[in-house]
Amino acid sequence: MNTNDVKSILLAGVGGQGILRASDIICMAVMEAGFDTKKSEVHGMAQRGGCVTSHVRYGAKVYSPLARKGDVDILLSFEKLETLRYLDFLKPDGIIIMDKEEIYPPAVNLGISEYPRDILEQLKDNFKNVVVADALALAREAGNLRAANTVMLGIVSKYIDIKDEIWESVLRRSFPEKLVDLNIKAFRLGKEDS
């Protein structure tokens, strides 16, 4: 990484998906790897299923926790519709990592709107770097659906130049002992996926 190069990751999803914990783990891993890092998060209506975002920026020296529109290197989206909501933050050559999970907003549940059916096609038509994950299936394979966020960490780790030992060390410190092995398995399944 160039000494002046700052990388930006935008995590987006819905309350309850573990976005904030995932962003904390990314920050700890990049700090342990020797980078300066800054983080910002928005979780207004998170407890009611509202959108949650977290900006993670890292490099030799980071001055702002927020990425500007058009400056995000990786959009890590835990829900399909949230991917569309934050596309304007992504660089033209940025990477989209999207879980295929669909969580219907209230307008869809009330029959006022329809959930878009062509999200993946829209993304693939307009962006060259689109990775689609089935984080819930991999989390189920690891032993707990709540580990889907750790699966997503495994996937994004392929695009961040940090050794697996650092990631796994941070994971060991981030979860209670009884959940460590499960989350390391989820991380590894994500890393091996796609």
Contact map, one row per residue, 1 for C-alpha under 8 A:
11101000000000000000000000000000000000000000000000000000001000000000000000000000000000000000000000000000000000000000000000000000000000000000000000000000000000000000000000000000000000000000000000
11111000000000000000000000000000000000000000000000000000000000000000000000000000000000000000000000000000000000000000000000000000000000000000000000000000000000000000000000000000000000000000000000
11111000000000000000000000000000000000000000000000000000001100000000000000000000000000000000000000000000000000000000000000000000000000000000000000000000000000000000000000000000000000000000000000
01111100000000000000000000000000000000000000000000000000001110000000000000000000000000000000000000000000000000000000000000000000000000000000000000000000000000000000000000000000000000000000000000
11111110000000000000000000000000000000000000000000000000001100000000000000000000000000000000000000000000000000000000000000000000000000000000000000000000000000000000000000000000000000000000000000
00011111000000000000000000000000000000000000000000000000111111000000000000000000000000000000000000000000000000000000000000000000000000000000000000000000000000000000000000000000000000000000000000
00001111100000000000000000000000000000000000000000000000111000000000000110000000000000000000000000000000000000000000000000000000000000000000000000000000000000000000000000000000000000000000000000
00000111110000000000000000000000000000000000000000000011110000000010001111000000000000000000000000000000000000000000000000000000000000000000000000000000000000000000000000000000000000000000000000
00000011111000000000000000000000000000000000000000000011100000000000000111110000000000000000000000000000000000000000000000000000000000000000000000000000000000000000000000000000000000000000000000
00000001111100000000000000000000000000000000000000001111000000000000000101111000000000000000000000000000000000000000000000000000000000000000000000000000000000000000000000000000000000000000000000
00000000111110000010001000000000000000000000000000001111000000000000000000111100000000000000000000000000000000000000000000000000000000000000000000000000000000000000000000000000000000000000000000
00000000011111000010000000000000000000000000000000111100000000000000000000111110011001000000000000000000000000000000000000000000000000000000000000000000000000000000000000000000000000000000000000
00000000001111101010000000000000000000000000000000111000000000000000000000001110010000000000000000000000000000000000000000000000000000000000000000000000000000000000000000000000000000000000000000
00000000000111111010000000000000000000000000010011110000000000000000000000000110010000000000000000000010000000000000000000000000000000000000000000000000000000000000000000000000000000000000000000
00000000000011111110000000000000000000000010111111110000000000000000000000000000000000000000000000000000000000000000000000000000000000000000000000000000000000000000000000000000000000000000000000
00000000000001111110000000000000000000000000011010000000000000000000000000000000000000000000000000000000000000000000000000000000000000000000000000000000000000000000000000000000000000000000000000
00000000000011111110000000000000000000000000000000000000000000000000000000000100000000000000000000000000000000000000000000000000000000000000000001011000000000000000000000000000000000000000000000
00000000000000111111110000000000000000000000000000000000000000000000000000000000000000000000000000000000000000000000000000000000000000000000000000001000000000000000000000000000000000000000000000
00000000001111111111111000000000000000000000000000011100000000000000000000000100000000000000000000000000000000000000000000000000000000000000000000001000000000000000000000000000000000000000000000
00000000000000000111111100000000000000001000000000001100000000000000000000000000000000000000000000000000000000000000000000000000000000000000000000000000000000000000000000000000000000000000000000
00000000000000000111111110000000000000000000000000000000000000000000000000000000000000000000000000000000000000000000000000000000000000000000000000000000000000000000000000000000000000000000000000
00000000000000000111111111000000000000000000000000000000000000000000000000000000000000000000000000000000000000000000000000000000000000000000000000001100100000000000000000000000000000000000000000
00000000001000000011111111100000000000100000000000000111000000000000000000000000000000000000000000000000000000000000000000000000000000000000000000000000000000000000000000000000000000000000000000
00000000000000000001111111110000000000000000000000000000000000000000000000000000000000000000000000000000000000000000000000000000000000000000000000000000000000000000000000000000000000000000000000
00000000000000000000111111111000000000000000000000000000000000000000000000000000000000000000000000000000000000000000000000000000000000000000000000000000000000000000000001100100000000000000000000
00000000000000000000011111111100000000000000000000000001000000000000000000000000000000000000000000000000000000000000000000000000000000000000000000000000100000000000000000000000000000000000000000
00000000000000000000001111111110000011100000000000000001000000000000000000000000000000000000000000000000000000000000000000000000000000000000000000000000000000000000000000000000000000000000000000
00000000000000000000000111111111000000000000000000000000000000000000000000000000000000000000000000000000000000000000000000000000000000000000000000000000000000000000000001000000000000000000000000
00000000000000000000000011111111100000000000000000000000000000000000000000000000000000000000000000000000000000000000000000000000000000000000000000000000000000000100011001000000000000000000000000
00000000000000000000000001111111111110000000000000000000010000000000000000000000000000000000000000000000000000000000000000000000000000000000000000000000000000000100000000000000000000000000000000
00000000000000000000000000111111111110000000000000000000000000000000000000000000000000000000000000000000000000000000000000000000000000000000000000000000000000000000000000000000000000000000000000
00000000000000000000000000011111111000000000000000000000000000000000000000000000000000000000000000000000000000000000000000000000000000000000000000000000000000000000010000000000000000000000000000
00000000000000000000000000001111111000000000000000000000000000000000000000000000000000000000000000000000000000000000000000000000000000000000000000000000000000000100010000000000000000000000000000
00000000000000000000000000000111111100000000000000000000000000000000000000000000000000000000000000000000000000000000000000000000000000000000000000000000000000000000000000000000000000000000000000
00000000000000000000000000000111111110000000000000000000011110000000000000000000000000000000000000000000000000000000000000000000000000000000000000000000000000000000000000000000000000000000000000
00000000000000000000000000000110011111000000000000000000011111000000000000000000000000000000000000000000000000000000000000000000000000000000000000000000000000000000000000000000000000000000000000
00000000000000000000000000100110001111100000000000000001111011001000000000000000000000000000000000000000000000000000000000000000000000000000000000000000000000000000000000000000000000000000000000
00000000000000000000000000100000000111110000000000000001110001111000000000000000000000000000000000000000000000000000000000000000000000000000000000000000000000000000000000000000000000000000000000
00000000000000000000001000100000000011111000000000000111100000001100000000000000000000000000000000000000000000000000000000000000000000000000000000000000000000000000000000000000000000000000000000
00000000000000000000000000000000000001111100000000000111000000001100000000000000000000000000000000000000000000000000000000000000000000000000000000000000000000000000000000000000000000000000000000
00000000000000000001000000000000000000111110000000011110000000000000000000000000000000000000000000000000000000000000000000000000000000000000000000000000000000000000000000000000000000000000000000
00000000000000000000000000000000000000011111000000011100000000000000000000000000000000000000000000000000000000000000000000000000000000000000000000000000000000000000000000000000000000000000000000
00000000000000100000000000000000000000001111110001111000000000000000000000000000000000000000000000000000000000000000000000000000000000000000000000000000000000000000000000000000000000000000000000
00000000000000000000000000000000000000000111110001110000000000000000000000000000000000000000000000000000000000000000000000000000000000000000000000000000000000000000000000000000000000000000000000
00000000000000100000000000000000000000000011111111110000000000000000000000000000000000000000000000000000000000000000000000000000000000000000000000000000000000000000000000000000000000000000000000
00000000000001110000000000000000000000000011111111110000000000000000000000000000000000000000000000000000000000000000000000000000000000000000000000000000000000000000000000000000000000000000000000
00000000000000110000000000000000000000000000111111000000000000000000000000000000000000000000000000000000000000000000000000000000000000000000000000000000000000000000000000000000000000000000000000
00000000000000100000000000000000000000000000111111000000000000000000000000000000000000000000000000000000000000000000000000000000000000000000000000000000000000000000000000000000000000000000000000
00000000000001110000000000000000000000000000111111100000000000000000000000000000000000000000000000000000000000000000000000000000000000000000000000000000000000000000000000000000000000000000000000
00000000000001100000000000000000000000000011111111110000000000000000000000000000000000000000000000000000000000000000000000000000000000000000000000000000000000000000000000000000000000000000000000
00000000000111100000000000000000000000000011110011111000000000000000000000000000010000000000000000000000000000000000000000000000000000000000000000000000000000000000000000000000000000000000000000
00000000000111100010000000000000000000001111110001111100000000000000000000000000000000000000000000000000000000000000000000000000000000000000000000000000000000000000000000000000000000000000000000
00000000011110000011000000000000000000001110000000111110000000000000000000000000000000000000000000000000000000000000000000000000000000000000000000000000000000000000000000000000000000000000000000
00000000011100000011001000000000000000111100000000011111000000000000000000000000000000000000000000000000000000000000000000000000000000000000000000000000000000000000000000000000000000000000000000
00000001111000000000001000000000000000111000000000001111100000001110000000000000000000000000000000000000000000000000000000000000000000000000000000000000000000000000000000000000000000000000000000
00000001111000000000001001100000000011110000000000000111110000001100000000000000000000000000000000000000000000000000000000000000000000000000000000000000000000000000000000000000000000000000000000
00000111100000000000000000000000000011100000000000000011111001011110000000000000000000000000000000000000000000000000000000000000000000000000000000000000000000000000000000000000000000000000000000
00000111000000000000000000000100001111000000000000000001111111000000000000000000000000000000000000000000000000000000000000000000000000000000000000000000000000000000000000000000000000000000000000
10111110000000000000000000000000001110000000000000000000111111000000000000000000000000000000000000000000000000000000000000000000000000000000000000000000000000000000000000000000000000000000000000
00111100000000000000000000000000001100000000000000000000011111000000000000000000000000000000000000000000000000000000000000000000000000000000000000000000000000000000000000000000000000000000000000
00010100000000000000000000000000001110000000000000000000011111100000000000000000000000000000000000000000000000000000000000000000000000000000000000000000000000000000000000000000000000000000000000
00000100000000000000000000000000000111000000000000000000111111111000000000000000000000000000000000000000000000000000000000000000000000000000000000000000000000000000000000000000000000000000000000
00000000000000000000000000000000000001000000000000000000000011111000000000000000000000000000000000000000000000000000000000000000000000000000000000000000000000000000000000000000000000000000000000
00000000000000000000000000000000000001000000000000000000100001111110000000000000000000000000000000000000000000000000000000000000000000000000000000000000000000000000000000000000000000000000000000
00000000000000000000000000000000000011110000000000000011100001111110000000000000000000000000000000000000000000000000000000000000000000000000000000000000000000000000000000000000000000000000000000
00000000000000000000000000000000000000110000000000000011100000011111000000000000000000000000000000000000000000000000000000000000000000000000000000000000000000000000000000000000000000000000000000
00000001000000000000000000000000000000000000000000000010100000011111101100000000000000001000000000000000000000000000000000000000000000000000000000000000000000000000000000000000000000000000000000
00000000000000000000000000000000000000000000000000000000000000000111111100000000000000001000000000000000000000000000000000000000000000000000000000000000000000000000000000000000000000000000000000
00000000000000000000000000000000000000000000000000000000000000000011111100000000000000011100000000000000000000000000000000000000000000000000000000000000000000000000000000000000000000000000000000
00000000000000000000000000000000000000000000000000000000000000000001111100000000000000011111000000000000000000000000000000000000000000000000000000000000000000000000000000000000000000000000000000
00000001000000000000000000000000000000000000000000000000000000000011111110000000000000001110000000000000000000000000000000000000000000000000000000000000000000000000000000000000000000000000000000
00000011110000000000000000000000000000000000000000000000000000000011111111100000000000001110010000000000000000000000000000000000000000000000000000000000000000000000000000000000000000000000000000
00000011100000000000000000000000000000000000000000000000000000000000001111100000000000000110111000000000000000000000000000000000000000000000000000000000000000000000000000000000000000000000000000
00000001110000000000000000000000000000000000000000000000000000000000000111110000000000000100011110000000000000000000000000000000000000000000000000000000000000000000000000000000000000000000000000
00000000111100000000000000000000000000000000000000000000000000000000000111111000001001100100011111000000000000000000000000000000000000000000000000000000000000000000000000000000000000000000000000
00000000111100000000000000000000000000000000000000000000000000000000000001111100000000000000000111000000000000000000000000000000000000000000000000000001000100000000000000000000000000000000000000
00000000011110000000000000000000000000000000000000000000000000000000000000111111011000000000000111100000000000000000000000000000000000000000000000000000000000000000000000000000000000000000000000
00000000001111001010000000000000000000000000000000000000000000000000000000011111011000000000000001111000000000000000000000000000000000000000000000001001000000000000000000000000000000000000000000
00000000000111000000000000000000000000000000000000000000000000000000000000001111111000000000000001111110000000000000000000000000000000000000000000000000000000000000000000000000000000000000000000
00000000000000000000000000000000000000000000000000000000000000000000000000001111111100000000000001111100000000000000001000000000000000000000000000000000000000000000000000000000000000000000000000
00000000000000000000000000000000000000000000000000000000000000000000000000000011111110000000000000000100000000000011001000000000000000000000000000000000000000000000000000000000000000000000000000
00000000000111000000000000000000000000000000000000100000000000000000000000001111111111000000000000000000000000000000000000000000000000000000000000000000000000000000000000000000000000000000000000
00000000000100000000000000000000000000000000000000000000000000000000000000101111111111100000000001000000000000000000000000000000000000000000000000000000000000000000000000000000000000000000000000
00000000000000000000000000000000000000000000000000000000000000000000000000000001111111100000000000000000000000000000001000000000000000000000000000000000000000000000000000000000000000000000000000
00000000000000000000000000000000000000000000000000000000000000000000000000000000111111110000000000000000000000000000000000000000000000000000000000000000000000000000000000000000000000000000000000
00000000000100000000000000000000000000000000000000000000000000000000000000100000011111111100000000000000000000000000000000000000000000000000000000000000000000000000000000000000000000000000000000
00000000000000000000000000000000000000000000000000000000000000000000000000100000001111111100000000000000000000000000000000000000000000000000000000000000000000000000000000000000000000000000000000
00000000000000000000000000000000000000000000000000000000000000000000110000000000000011111100000000000000000000000000000000000000000000000000000000000000000000000000000000000000000000000000000000
00000000000000000000000000000000000000000000000000000000000000000011111100000000000001111110000000000000000000000000000000000000000000000000000000000000000000000000000000000000000000000000000000
00000000000000000000000000000000000000000000000000000000000000000000111111100000000001111111111000000000000000000000000000000000000000000000000000000000000000000000000000000000000000000000000000
00000000000000000000000000000000000000000000000000000000000000000000011110000000000000001111110000000000000000000000000000000000000000000000000000000000000000000000000000000000000000000000000000
00000000000000000000000000000000000000000000000000000000000000000000010000000000000000000111110000000000000000000000000000000010000000000000000000000000000000000000000000000000000000000000000000
00000000000000000000000000000000000000000000000000000000000000000000000010000000000000000111111000000000000000000000000000000011100000000000000000000000000000000000000000000000000000000000000000
00000000000000000000000000000000000000000000000000000000000000000000000111100000000000000111111100000000000000000000000000000000100000000000000000000000000000000000000000000000000000000000000000
00000000000000000000000000000000000000000000000000000000000000000000000011100000000000000100111110000000000000000000000000000001111000000000000000000000000000000000000000000000000000000000000000
00000000000000000000000000000000000000000000000000000000000000000000000001111000000000000000011111000000000000000000000000000000111000000000000000000000000000000000000000000000000000000000000000
00000000000000000000000000000000000000000000000000000000000000000000000001111000000000000000001111100000000000000000000000000000011110000000000000000000001100000000000000000000000000000000000000
00000000000000000000000000000000000000000000000000000000000000000000000000111111001000000000000111110000000000000000000000000000011110000000000000000000000000000000000000000000000000000000000000
00000000000000000000000000000000000000000000000000000000000000000000000000001111000000000000000011111000000000000000000000000000000111100000000000000001000000000000000000000000000000000000000000
00000000000000000000000000000000000000000000000000000000000000000000000000000111000000000000000001111100000000000000000000000000000111100000000000000000000000000000000000000000000000000000000000
00000000000000000000000000000000000000000000000000000000000000000000000000000111000000000000000000111110000000000000000000000000000001110000000000000000000000000000000000000000000000000000000000
00000000000000000000000000000000000000000000000000000000000000000000000000000011100000000000000000011111000000000000000000000000000000000000000000000000000000000000000000000000000000000000000000
00000000000001000000000000000000000000000000000000000000000000000000000000000010000000000000000000001111100000000000000000000000000000000000000000000000000000000000000000000000000000000000000000
00000000000000000000000000000000000000000000000000000000000000000000000000000000000000000000000000000111111110000010000000000000000000000000000000000000000000000000000000000000000000000000000000
00000000000000000000000000000000000000000000000000000000000000000000000000000000000000000000000000000011111110000000000000000000000000000000000000000000000000000000000000000000000000000000000000
00000000000000000000000000000000000000000000000000000000000000000000000000000000000000000000000000000001111111000000000000000000000000000000000000000000000000000000000000000000000000000000000000
00000000000000000000000000000000000000000000000000000000000000000000000000000000000000000000000000000001111111111100000000000000000000000000000000000000000000000000000000000000000000000000000000
00000000000000000000000000000000000000000000000000000000000000000000000000000000000000000000000000000001111111111110000000000000000000000000000000000000000000000000000000000000000000000000000000
00000000000000000000000000000000000000000000000000000000000000000000000000000000000000000000000000000001111111110000000000000000000000000000000000000000000000000000000000000000000000000000000000
00000000000000000000000000000000000000000000000000000000000000000000000000000000000000000000000000000000011111111000000000000000000000000000000000000000000000000000000000000000000000000000000000
00000000000000000000000000000000000000000000000000000000000000000000000000000000000000000000000000000000001111111100000000000000000000000000000000000000000000000000000000000000000000000000000000
00000000000000000000000000000000000000000000000000000000000000000000000000000000000000000000000000000000001111111100000000000000000000000000000000000000000000000000000000000000000000000000000000
00000000000000000000000000000000000000000000000000000000000000000000000000000000000000000000000000000000001101111110000000000000000000000000000000000000000000000000000000000000000000000000000000
00000000000000000000000000000000000000000000000000000000000000000000000000000000000000000000000000000000001100111111000000000000000000000000000000000000000000000000000000000000000000000000000000
00000000000000000000000000000000000000000000000000000000000000000000000000000000100000000000000000000001000100001111100000000000000000000000000000000000000000000000000000000000000000000000000000
00000000000000000000000000000000000000000000000000000000000000000000000000000000100000000000000000000000000000000111111000000000000000000000000000000000000000000000000000000000000000000000000000
00000000000000000000000000000000000000000000000000000000000000000000000000000000000000000000000000000000000000000011111000000000000000000000000000000000000000000000000000000000000000000000000000
00000000000000000000000000000000000000000000000000000000000000000000000000000000000000000000000000000000000000000001111111000000000000000000000000000000000000000000000000000000000000000000000000
00000000000000000000000000000000000000000000000000000000000000000000000000000001100100000000000000000000000000000001111111100000000000000000000000000000000000000000000000000000000000000000000000
00000000000000000000000000000000000000000000000000000000000000000000000000000000000000000000000000000000000000000000011111110000000000000000000000000000000000000000000000000000000000000000000000
00000000000000000000000000000000000000000000000000000000000000000000000000000000000000000000000000000000000000000000011111111000000000000000000000000000000000000000000000000000000000000000000000
00000000000000000000000000000000000000000000000000000000000000000000000000000000000000000000000000000000000000000000011111111100000000000000000000000000000000000000000000000000000000000000000000
00000000000000000000000000000000000000000000000000000000000000000000000000000000000000000000000000000000000000000000001111111110010000000000000000000000000000000000000000000000000000000000000000
00000000000000000000000000000000000000000000000000000000000000000000000000000000000000000000000000000000000000000000000111111111110000000000000000000000000000000000000000000000000000000000000000
00000000000000000000000000000000000000000000000000000000000000000000000000000000000000000000000000000000000000000000000011111111000000000000000000000000000000000000000000000000000000000000000000
00000000000000000000000000000000000000000000000000000000000000000000000000000000000000000000000000000000000000000000000001111111000000000000000000000000000000000000000000000000000000000000000000
00000000000000000000000000000000000000000000000000000000000000000000000000000000000000000001100000000000000000000000000000111111110000000000000000000000000000000000000000000000000000000000000000
00000000000000000000000000000000000000000000000000000000000000000000000000000000000000000000101000000000000000000000000000011111110000000000000000000000000000000000000000000000000000000000000000
00000000000000000000000000000000000000000000000000000000000000000000000000000000000000000000111100000000000000000000000000010011111000000000000000000000000000000000000000000000000000000000000000
00000000000000000000000000000000000000000000000000000000000000000000000000000000000000000000001111000000000000000000000000110011111100000000000000000000000000000000000000000000000000000000000000
00000000000000000000000000000000000000000000000000000000000000000000000000000000000000000000001111000000000000000000000000000000111110000000000000000000000000000000000000000000000000000000000001
00000000000000000000000000000000000000000000000000000000000000000000000000000000000000000000000011110000000000000000000000000000011111000000000000000000000000000000000000000000000000000000000001
00000000000000000000000000000000000000000000000000000000000000000000000000000000000000000000000011110000000000000000000000000000001111100000000000000001000000000000000000000000000000000000000011
00000000000000000000000000000000000000000000000000000000000000000000000000000000000000000000000000111000000000000000000000000000000111111100000000000000000000000000000000000000000000000000000000
00000000000000000000000000000000000000000000000000000000000000000000000000000000000000000000000000111000000000000000000000000000000011111110000000011011000000000000000000000000000000000000010000
00000000000000000000000000000000000000000000000000000000000000000000000000000000000000000000000000001000000000000000000000000000000001111111000010110000000000000000000000000000000000000000000000
00000000000000000000000000000000000000000000000000000000000000000000000000000000000000000000000000000000000000000000000000000000000001111111100010000000000000000000000000000000000000000000000000
00000000000000000000000000000000000000000000000000000000000000000000000000000000000000000000000000000000000000000000000000000000000001111111110000010010000000000000000000000000000000000100110000
00000000000000000000000000000000000000000000000000000000000000000000000000000000000000000000000000000000000000000000000000000000000000111111111111110010000000000000000000000000000000000100000000
00000000000000000000000000000000000000000000000000000000000000000000000000000000000000000000000000000000000000000000000000000000000000011111111110000000000000000000000000000000000000000000000000
00000000000000000000000000000000000000000000000000000000000000000000000000000000000000000000000000000000000000000000000000000000000000001111111100000000000000000000000000000000000000000100000000
00000000000000000000000000000000000000000000000000000000000000000000000000000000000000000000000000000000000000000000000000000000000000000111111100100000000000000000000000000000000001101100100000
00000000000000000000000000000000000000000000000000000000000000000000000000000000000000000000000000000000000000000000000000000000000000000011111110000000000000000000000000000000000001000000000000
00000000000000000000000000000000000000000000000000000000000000000000000000000000000000000000000000000000000000000000000000000000000000000011111111100000000000000000000000000000000001000000000000
00000000000000000000000000000000000000000000000000000000000000000000000000000000000000000000000000000000000000000000000000000000000000011011001111110000000000000000000000000000000000000000000000
00000000000000001000000000000000000000000000000000000000000000000000000000000000000000000000000000000000000000000000000000000000000000000010000111111000000000000000000000000000000000000000000000
00000000000000000000000000000000000000000000000000000000000000000000000000000000000000000000000000000000000000000000000000000000000000010010010111111110000000000000000000000000000001100100000000
00000000000000001000000000000000000000000000000000000000000000000000000000000000000000000000000000000000000000000000000000000000000000110110000011111111000000000000000000000000000000000100000000
00000000000000001110010000000000000000000000000000000000000000000000000000000100000000000000000000000000000000000000000000000000000000100000000001111111100000000000000000000000000000000000000000
00000000000000000000010000000000000000000000000000000000000000000000000000000000000000000000000000000000000000000000000000000000000000000000000000111111110000000000000000000000000000110110010000
00000000000000000000000000000000000000000000000000000000000000000000000000000000000000000000000000000000000000000000000000000000000000100110000000111111111000000000000000000000000000000111111000
00000000000000000000000000000000000000000000000000000000000000000000000000010100000000000000000000100000000000000000000000000000000010100000000000011111111100000000000000000000000000000010010000
00000000000000000000010001000000000000000000000000000000000000000000000000000000000000000000000000000000000000000000000000000000000000000000000000001111111110000000000000000000000000000010011000
00000000000000000000000000000000000000000000000000000000000000000000000000000000000000000000000000000000000000000000000000000000000000000000000000000111111111000000000000000000000000000111111100
00000000000000000000000000000000000000000000000000000000000000000000000000000000000000000000000010000000000000000000000000000000000000000000000000000011111111100000000000000000000000000010011110
00000000000000000000000000000000000000000000000000000000000000000000000000010000000000000000000010000000000000000000000000000000000000000000000000000001111111110000000000000000000000000000001000
00000000000000000000000000000000000000000000000000000000000000000000000000000000000000000000000000000000000000000000000000000000000000000000000000000000111111111100000000000000000000000000001000
00000000000000000000000000000000000000000000000000000000000000000000000000000000000000000000000000000000000000000000000000000000000000000000000000000000011111111000000000000000000000000000001000
00000000000000000000000000000000000000000000000000000000000000000000000000000000000000000000000000000000000000000000000000000000000000000000000000000000001111111000000000000000000000000000000000
00000000000000000000000000000000000000000000000000000000000000000000000000000000000000000000000000000000000000000000000000000000000000000000000000000000000111111100000000000000000000000000000000
00000000000000000000000000000000000000000000000000000000000000000000000000000000000000000000000000000000000000000000000000000000000000000000000000000000000011111110000000000000000000000000000000
00000000000000000000000000001100100000000000000000000000000000000000000000000000000000000000000000000000000000000000000000000000000000000000000000000000000010011111011000000000000000000000000000
00000000000000000000000000000000000000000000000000000000000000000000000000000000000000000000000000000000000000000000000000000000000000000000000000000000000000001111111000000000000000000000000000
00000000000000000000000000000000000000000000000000000000000000000000000000000000000000000000000000000000000000000000000000000000000000000000000000000000000000000111111100000000000000000000000000
00000000000000000000000000000000000000000000000000000000000000000000000000000000000000000000000000000000000000000000000000000000000000000000000000000000000000000011111110000000000000000000000000
00000000000000000000000000001001100000000000000000000000000000000000000000000000000000000000000000000000000000000000000000000000000000000000000000000000000000000111111111000000000000000000000000
00000000000000000000000000001000000000000000000000000000000000000000000000000000000000000000000000000000000000000000000000000000000000000000000000000000000000000111111111100000000000000000000000
00000000000000000000000000000000000000000000000000000000000000000000000000000000000000000000000000000000000000000000000000000000000000000000000000000000000000000001111111110000000000010000000000
00000000000000000000000000000000000000000000000000000000000000000000000000000000000000000000000000000000000000000000000000000000000000000000000000000000000000000000111111111000000000000000000000
00000000000000000000000010011000000000000000000000000000000000000000000000000000000000000000000000000000000000000000000000000000000000000000000000000000000000000000011111111100000000000000000000
00000000000000000000000010000000000000000000000000000000000000000000000000000000000000000000000000000000000000000000000000000000000000000000000000000000000000000000001111111110000100110000000000
00000000000000000000000000000000000000000000000000000000000000000000000000000000000000000000000000000000000000000000000000000000000000000000000000000000000000000000000111111110100100010000000000
00000000000000000000000000000000000000000000000000000000000000000000000000000000000000000000000000000000000000000000000000000000000000000000000000000000000000000000000011111111000000000000000000
00000000000000000000000010000000000000000000000000000000000000000000000000000000000000000000000000000000000000000000000000000000000000000000000000000000000000000000000001111111000000000000000000
00000000000000000000000000000000000000000000000000000000000000000000000000000000000000000000000000000000000000000000000000000000000000000000000000000000000000000000000000111111111100000000000000
00000000000000000000000000000000000000000000000000000000000000000000000000000000000000000000000000000000000000000000000000000000000000000000000000000000000000000000000000001111111100000000000000
00000000000000000000000000000000000000000000000000000000000000000000000000000000000000000000000000000000000000000000000000000000000000000000000000000000000000000000000000010011111110000000000000
00000000000000000000000000000000000000000000000000000000000000000000000000000000000000000000000000000000000000000000000000000000000000000000000000000000000000000000000000000011111110000000000000
00000000000000000000000000000000000000000000000000000000000000000000000000000000000000000000000000000000000000000000000000000000000000000000000000000000000000000000000000000011111111100000000000
00000000000000000000000000000000000000000000000000000000000000000000000000000000000000000000000000000000000000000000000000000000000000000000000000000000000000000000000000110011111111110000000000
00000000000000000000000000000000000000000000000000000000000000000000000000000000000000000000000000000000000000000000000000000000000000000000000000000000000000000000000000000000111111111000000000
00000000000000000000000000000000000000000000000000000000000000000000000000000000000000000000000000000000000000000000000000000000000000000000011100100000000000000000000000000000001111111100000000
00000000000000000000000000000000000000000000000000000000000000000000000000000000000000000000000000000000000000000000000000000000000000000000010000100100000000000000000000100000001111111110000000
00000000000000000000000000000000000000000000000000000000000000000000000000000000000000000000000000000000000000000000000000000000000000000000000000000100000000000000000100110000000111111111000000
00000000000000000000000000000000000000000000000000000000000000000000000000000000000000000000000000000000000000000000000000000000000000000000010000000000000000000000000000000000000011111111100000
00000000000000000000000000000000000000000000000000000000000000000000000000000000000000000000000000000000000000000000000000000000000000000110110000110110010000000000000000000000000001111111110000
00000000000000000000000000000000000000000000000000000000000000000000000000000000000000000000000000000000000000000000000000000000000000000000000000000111111000000000000000000000000000111111111000
00000000000000000000000000000000000000000000000000000000000000000000000000000000000000000000000000000000000000000000000000000000000000000000000000000010010000000000000000000000000000011111111100
00000000000000000000000000000000000000000000000000000000000000000000000000000000000000000000000000000000000000000000000000000000000000000100010000000010010000000000000000000000000000001111111110
00000000000000000000000000000000000000000000000000000000000000000000000000000000000000000000000000000000000000000000000000000000000000100100000000000111111000000000000000000000000000000111111110
00000000000000000000000000000000000000000000000000000000000000000000000000000000000000000000000000000000000000000000000000000000000000000000000000000010111111000000000000000000000000000011111110
00000000000000000000000000000000000000000000000000000000000000000000000000000000000000000000000000000000000000000000000000000000000000000000000000000000011000000000000000000000000000000001111111
00000000000000000000000000000000000000000000000000000000000000000000000000000000000000000000000000000000000000000000000000000000000010000000000000000000001000000000000000000000000000000000111111
00000000000000000000000000000000000000000000000000000000000000000000000000000000000000000000000000000000000000000000000000000000001110000000000000000000000000000000000000000000000000000000000111
